Amino acid sequence: AGLMARVAGLALAPGHGFSKIPVSRLRLLAGRGVEGDAHCGETVKHRSRVRVDPTQPNLRQVHLLSVELLADYAAAGFAVAPGELGENLLTEGVDLHALPRGAVLRIGEAALEITGLRNPCAQIEAFRPGLLAHVLRREGGTLTRRAGVMAVVARGGEVGIDEAIEPTLPAPPFQALDRV
């Protein structure tokens, strides 16, 4: 009987900026992302990726981060409030980084499919000096990224704080998360 996985926070931003504004509910649009968020769309919306190829599919529709990761940052001396790292959905009770690609998180009528890891950028360093080195670490010769995961909206619906999250794994063999 462990902790029930739940939605701990929600945020969006209509414009491209680093942090997002906390809200009590989000509407997830199938195949597009968070209604009203700058990254909503079928094709990539992240500005650096648009410059490379604006026609590529948007595998970064929803950014998820866990309260456990915020606690890890705080223990290392980096106070980060919900929404400040640009996440749309703050989770509790789910080890997001341990999920394989294709895992599905059901939240009420909505479903998110995990596509990969958020690739932390220099904006994190500008936000909190030293945080980039904390989220990008070498562990046994492997570079690990601990800045959340990205997902696409497999099934749309409204999502609220404190709603249960039900993770479902894809059929094996599992594919480890990589940056998207």
Backbone torsions as a table, in degrees:
resi	resn	phi	psi	omega
1	ALA	NA	82.5	179.1
2	GLY	-90.2	-174.3	178.4
3	LEU	-64.9	133.3	175.9
4	MET	-69.6	133.4	176.3
5	ALA	-71.0	134.8	-176.0
6	ARG	-150.1	165.2	173.5
7	VAL	-81.9	119.9	-178.6
8	ALA	-99.9	-18.9	179.5
9	GLY	-168.6	157.5	179.7
10	LEU	-138.4	148.1	-179.8
11	ALA	-156.9	155.2	174.5
12	LEU	-152.4	165.1	176.2
13	ALA	-146.9	124.2	-179.6
14	PRO	-70.4	-23.2	179.5
15	GLY	-112.7	163.7	178.1
16	HIS	-77.6	112.4	176.1
17	GLY	-149.6	-177.8	-177.6
18	PHE	-82.9	-51.6	-177.0
19	SER	-93.8	161.7	178.3
20	LYS	-120.1	162.6	-175.4
21	ILE	-94.2	123.0	178.2
22	PRO	-61.4	139.0	177.9
23	VAL	-136.7	166.5	-178.9
24	SER	-91.7	-20.3	179.7
25	ARG	-145.0	151.1	173.3
26	LEU	-128.8	148.2	170.2
27	ARG	-106.7	120.2	177.9
28	LEU	-96.0	130.4	-178.2
29	LEU	-106.6	122.9	-177.5
30	ALA	-54.9	129.0	176.9
31	GLY	73.5	3.9	-176.3
32	ARG	-127.7	-46.6	-178.7
33	GLY	127.2	-145.1	-175.0
34	VAL	-90.5	118.5	178.7
35	GLU	-56.6	129.5	178.4
36	GLY	87.6	-3.1	-179.3
37	ASP	-95.4	146.5	-178.5
38	ALA	-59.7	-24.7	-177.1
39	HIS	-95.3	10.8	-179.9
40	CYS	-77.5	128.3	176.7
41	GLY	157.4	158.2	179.8
42	GLU	-73.2	-30.8	177.5
43	THR	-105.6	160.5	-174.5
44	VAL	-52.8	138.7	-179.9
45	LYS	-118.2	-15.2	178.8
46	HIS	-62.2	124.1	-169.0
47	ARG	-55.1	-41.9	-179.2
48	SER	-67.2	-32.2	179.8
49	ARG	-77.3	-32.3	176.6
50	VAL	-62.8	-39.9	179.1
51	ARG	-61.9	-35.1	-179.4
52	VAL	-75.4	-50.1	-179.1
53	ASP	-162.1	99.1	-177.0
54	PRO	-69.8	-7.2	-178.5
55	THR	-94.6	-7.1	-177.7
56	GLN	-67.9	149.2	-178.4
57	PRO	-64.3	148.5	-179.7
58	ASN	-85.6	98.4	177.6
59	LEU	-91.7	4.1	-176.4
60	ARG	-121.6	45.1	-177.3
61	GLN	-70.1	-35.4	-177.2
62	VAL	-134.7	129.8	177.0
63	HIS	-102.5	124.8	179.0
64	LEU	-113.8	140.7	178.1
65	LEU	-140.1	154.3	-178.8
66	SER	-107.6	151.1	174.9
67	VAL	-64.1	-28.8	177.5
68	GLU	-62.9	-37.2	177.4
69	LEU	-69.2	-39.3	175.9
70	LEU	-60.8	-37.7	177.6
71	ALA	-65.9	-38.3	176.5
72	ASP	-62.1	-44.4	178.2
73	TYR	-61.5	-45.0	-178.7
74	ALA	-61.9	-41.3	178.9
75	ALA	-63.0	-26.5	178.3
76	ALA	-91.2	4.4	176.0
77	GLY	95.7	14.3	-179.2
78	PHE	-115.4	98.1	178.0
79	ALA	-76.4	120.6	-179.6
80	VAL	-132.7	123.0	-180.0
81	ALA	-88.8	157.8	176.7
82	PRO	-52.8	134.5	179.9
83	GLY	89.0	-20.1	-174.7
84	GLU	-67.4	-27.2	178.5
85	LEU	-93.1	12.3	175.5
86	GLY	83.0	13.4	179.7
87	GLU	-78.5	147.7	175.2
88	ASN	-88.8	-33.8	-172.3
89	LEU	-134.2	119.9	177.4
90	LEU	-100.0	123.9	-177.1
91	THR	-105.7	162.6	171.0
92	GLU	-139.0	133.4	175.7
93	GLY	89.3	8.9	177.2
94	VAL	-126.9	124.7	175.0
95	ASP	-81.4	86.5	-175.0
96	LEU	-56.5	-40.9	-176.2
97	HIS	-71.1	-15.6	179.0
98	ALA	-89.9	-9.5	-179.2
99	LEU	-73.3	147.0	174.3
100	PRO	-83.3	162.3	173.8
101	ARG	-60.0	138.4	-179.3
102	GLY	92.0	-7.0	174.9
103	ALA	-61.6	146.8	-179.2
104	VAL	-116.6	134.5	174.8
105	LEU	-109.5	114.4	176.7
106	ARG	-92.3	129.5	178.1
107	ILE	-132.6	101.9	-174.9
108	GLY	61.2	-129.5	179.8
109	GLU	-83.1	-12.0	-177.0
110	ALA	-89.1	158.3	176.3
111	ALA	-143.6	132.9	177.8
112	LEU	-112.8	133.6	175.9
113	GLU	-105.4	123.2	-178.0
114	ILE	-70.7	127.4	-178.7
115	THR	-106.1	-27.2	-179.2
116	GLY	166.4	-169.0	-177.5
117	LEU	-88.7	144.8	169.4
118	ARG	-69.8	133.7	177.1
119	ASN	-93.6	105.7	-177.1
120	PRO	-63.7	141.2	-177.6
121	CYS	-120.8	179.8	-177.5
122	ALA	-61.2	-21.1	178.2
123	GLN	-61.5	-29.5	177.3
124	ILE	-64.5	-39.6	178.5
125	GLU	-66.0	-39.9	178.5
126	ALA	-66.3	-33.6	-179.9
127	PHE	-69.2	-49.8	178.2
128	ARG	-140.5	103.1	179.1
129	PRO	-53.6	129.5	-179.5
130	GLY	97.0	-18.9	-177.2
131	LEU	-68.1	-35.0	179.8
132	LEU	-59.3	-44.7	178.7
133	ALA	-64.2	-30.0	179.4
134	HIS	-73.0	-37.1	-177.9
135	VAL	-86.4	-20.5	174.5
136	LEU	-109.1	103.1	-176.3
137	ARG	-125.6	149.8	172.3
138	ARG	-93.3	122.1	177.6
139	GLU	-126.3	107.9	-179.1
140	GLY	62.6	36.0	179.4
141	GLY	84.3	-3.4	-180.0
142	THR	-106.3	134.5	176.5
143	LEU	-79.9	124.2	177.5
144	THR	-109.8	142.7	178.0
145	ARG	-112.6	120.7	-177.4
146	ARG	-123.0	60.3	-178.6
147	ALA	-128.7	22.7	178.3
148	GLY	101.7	178.4	-178.9
149	VAL	-125.7	162.9	179.8
150	MET	-113.8	153.9	-178.7
151	ALA	-148.2	162.6	170.1
152	VAL	-112.1	156.3	179.4
153	VAL	-87.0	108.0	179.3
154	ALA	-80.4	-34.1	177.3
155	ARG	-142.9	127.8	-177.0
156	GLY	-77.0	168.1	177.3
157	GLY	157.6	171.4	176.9
158	GLU	-87.1	144.4	-179.1
159	VAL	-129.4	136.2	178.6
160	GLY	-125.4	163.4	177.8
161	ILE	-64.9	143.9	-180.0
162	ASP	77.0	2.0	175.4
163	GLU	-69.6	147.3	179.5
164	ALA	-70.5	145.7	174.5
165	ILE	-114.0	125.9	178.9
166	GLU	-114.4	103.5	178.2
167	PRO	-77.7	141.4	174.5
168	THR	-130.6	128.9	-179.9
169	LEU	-84.3	149.1	174.8
170	PRO	-74.2	172.2	176.0
171	ALA	-66.6	141.7	176.8
172	PRO	-67.9	161.5	2.0
173	PRO	-75.2	141.2	-179.3
174	PHE	-75.9	145.0	175.9
175	GLN	-108.7	123.4	179.8
176	ALA	-63.4	150.4	178.5
177	LEU	-70.3	141.1	174.1
178	ASP	-132.0	168.0	-177.7
179	ARG	-65.7	143.5	175.7
180	VAL	-127.4	NA	NA
